[in-house]
Amino acid sequence: MKKLLALTVVFLVLFSPVSGGVVPKKIDDAKKESKHLAHEGVLYNVDHLDKAWGLTLKSVQVKKEELNKGTSQIRTTLLLEFNKDVDDLKGLYKVFTGPNSGLAFYLFDKDNVVIGKVTMFGTEGELTGKKGDAFRLVLQTSVLDSQTFAKMEARSTERPPETKKGK
């Protein structure tokens, strides 16, 4: 009986939030620590934008319009904020305003199968590259109503330079 009481006390001390012990994280806490943002059941991953340009996803707005029977157009607006000053403004402008930007947003279904890719998008607001400033990135895509995406992920479409093989 004493062993059981001692084990119970040790367990409570180790796993008590008051003691600073190890506490299993709640799903909501894990989402707060993640740089991803979930909106209406869709996970938005902009890790690539954070690494390349210091951009943090602040919010997502989604508007769905039926085009014709069975097909919808989805307009997704991402509010992105600079979390650091950007040194390469020309590169920033090329990625977000130029043709062949080298940036794509991949759409995945619940099984992680790519069901679409958005390579054309627009911006609202000025791309200043200054820490704390924000702009909106507007993406439009057509999807079949039977295909709902569960994840949208920003990725580079540029291929890494080929290395020459030694003789």
C-alpha positions as CSV (number, residue, x, y, z in Angstrom):
1,M,0.0,0.0,0.0
2,K,2.9,2.4,0.8
3,K,4.4,1.7,-2.6
4,L,1.2,2.5,-4.4
5,L,0.9,5.8,-2.4
6,A,4.5,6.6,-3.1
7,L,4.1,6.0,-6.8
8,T,1.0,8.1,-6.9
9,V,2.7,11.0,-5.2
10,V,5.7,10.7,-7.6
11,F,3.4,10.6,-10.6
12,L,1.5,13.7,-9.4
13,V,4.7,15.7,-8.8
14,L,6.3,14.8,-12.1
15,F,3.2,15.4,-14.2
16,S,1.6,18.3,-12.4
17,P,1.5,21.6,-14.3
18,V,2.2,23.4,-11.1
19,S,5.5,21.5,-10.5
20,G,6.7,22.2,-14.1
21,G,6.9,18.5,-14.7
22,V,6.3,16.8,-18.0
23,V,2.8,17.3,-19.2
24,P,1.4,15.9,-22.4
25,K,0.6,18.7,-24.8
26,K,-2.9,19.4,-25.9
27,I,-3.6,19.5,-29.6
28,D,-4.4,23.2,-29.3
29,D,-1.1,23.9,-27.6
30,A,0.8,22.1,-30.4
31,K,-1.0,24.1,-33.0
32,K,0.0,27.4,-31.2
33,E,3.7,26.3,-31.4
34,S,3.4,25.4,-35.1
35,K,4.0,27.9,-37.8
36,H,1.1,26.3,-39.7
37,L,-2.4,27.7,-39.6
38,A,-5.6,25.7,-39.7
39,H,-8.8,27.3,-41.1
40,E,-12.1,25.4,-41.7
41,G,-10.3,22.1,-41.5
42,V,-7.5,23.0,-44.0
43,L,-3.9,23.2,-42.8
44,Y,-1.9,26.0,-44.4
45,N,1.8,25.4,-44.4
46,V,4.1,28.4,-45.4
47,D,7.4,27.1,-43.9
48,H,9.1,27.7,-47.3
49,L,8.0,31.4,-47.2
50,D,9.3,31.7,-43.6
51,K,12.7,30.2,-44.5
52,A,13.1,32.1,-47.7
53,W,11.6,35.5,-46.9
54,G,10.9,35.7,-43.2
55,L,7.1,35.6,-43.7
56,T,4.6,34.5,-41.1
57,L,1.0,33.5,-41.9
58,K,-1.3,35.7,-39.8
59,S,-4.7,34.8,-41.1
60,V,-6.6,33.0,-43.9
61,Q,-9.9,34.0,-45.7
62,V,-11.6,31.6,-48.1
63,K,-14.5,32.4,-50.4
64,K,-16.0,29.6,-52.5
65,E,-18.1,30.3,-55.6
66,E,-19.9,27.8,-57.7
67,L,-18.8,28.1,-61.4
68,N,-21.1,25.5,-62.9
69,K,-22.6,22.3,-61.7
70,G,-20.0,20.3,-59.9
71,T,-17.1,22.8,-60.1
72,S,-16.3,25.6,-57.7
73,Q,-13.7,28.4,-57.7
74,I,-12.0,29.0,-54.4
75,R,-10.4,32.4,-53.6
76,T,-8.0,32.1,-50.8
77,T,-6.4,35.2,-49.2
78,L,-3.4,34.7,-47.0
79,L,-2.3,37.6,-44.8
80,L,1.5,37.4,-44.6
81,E,3.7,39.5,-42.3
82,F,7.5,40.0,-42.4
83,N,9.1,38.7,-39.2
84,K,12.5,40.2,-40.3
85,D,13.8,42.7,-42.8
86,V,14.4,41.3,-46.3
87,D,17.8,42.1,-47.9
88,D,17.0,41.0,-51.4
89,L,14.0,43.1,-52.4
90,K,14.5,42.4,-56.2
91,G,14.2,38.7,-55.4
92,L,11.2,39.3,-53.3
93,Y,9.4,41.2,-56.1
94,K,10.4,38.5,-58.6
95,V,8.8,35.7,-56.5
96,F,5.6,37.6,-55.7
97,T,4.9,39.7,-58.7
98,G,6.8,38.3,-61.7
99,P,5.9,35.6,-64.2
100,N,7.6,32.2,-63.6
101,S,8.1,33.2,-60.0
102,G,9.3,29.8,-58.8
103,L,6.6,29.6,-56.2
104,A,3.7,27.2,-56.1
105,F,1.0,26.3,-53.6
106,Y,0.2,22.6,-53.7
107,L,-3.2,21.3,-52.7
108,F,-3.4,17.9,-50.9
109,D,-6.4,15.7,-50.1
110,K,-6.8,14.0,-46.7
111,D,-4.6,11.1,-47.9
112,N,-1.8,13.6,-48.7
113,V,-2.3,13.1,-52.5
114,V,-1.6,16.2,-54.6
115,I,-4.9,17.2,-56.2
116,G,-3.9,20.6,-57.5
117,K,-1.3,23.3,-57.8
118,V,-1.6,27.1,-57.9
119,T,1.2,29.0,-59.6
120,M,-0.6,32.2,-60.4
121,F,-1.5,34.6,-57.7
122,G,-1.9,38.3,-56.9
123,T,-0.9,40.6,-54.1
124,E,-2.7,43.3,-52.2
125,G,-0.6,45.9,-50.5
126,E,3.0,46.9,-50.9
127,L,5.8,44.5,-50.6
128,T,8.1,46.5,-48.4
129,G,10.2,43.7,-46.9
130,K,10.3,45.5,-43.6
131,K,9.8,43.7,-40.3
132,G,6.2,44.1,-39.1
133,D,4.7,45.1,-42.4
134,A,2.2,42.8,-44.0
135,F,0.5,42.1,-47.4
136,R,-2.1,39.8,-48.8
137,L,-1.5,37.0,-51.2
138,V,-4.6,36.1,-53.2
139,L,-4.8,32.6,-54.8
140,Q,-7.6,31.4,-57.0
141,T,-8.2,27.8,-58.1
142,S,-10.9,25.7,-59.6
143,V,-11.6,22.4,-57.9
144,L,-14.2,19.7,-58.4
145,D,-16.8,19.8,-55.5
146,S,-16.0,16.1,-54.9
147,Q,-12.4,16.9,-54.2
148,T,-11.8,18.9,-51.1
149,F,-8.3,19.7,-50.0
150,A,-7.1,19.2,-46.5
151,K,-3.7,21.0,-46.8
152,M,-2.2,23.8,-48.8
153,E,1.6,24.1,-48.9
154,A,3.9,26.7,-50.3
155,R,6.9,25.2,-52.2
156,S,9.6,26.3,-54.5
157,T,9.3,25.1,-58.1
158,E,12.8,25.9,-59.0
159,R,15.1,22.9,-59.5
160,P,18.4,22.9,-57.6
161,P,21.4,23.4,-59.9
162,E,22.8,20.2,-61.3
163,T,26.2,19.2,-60.0
164,K,28.8,18.0,-62.4
165,K,29.9,14.4,-61.9
166,G,33.6,13.7,-61.5
167,K,35.4,11.6,-64.1
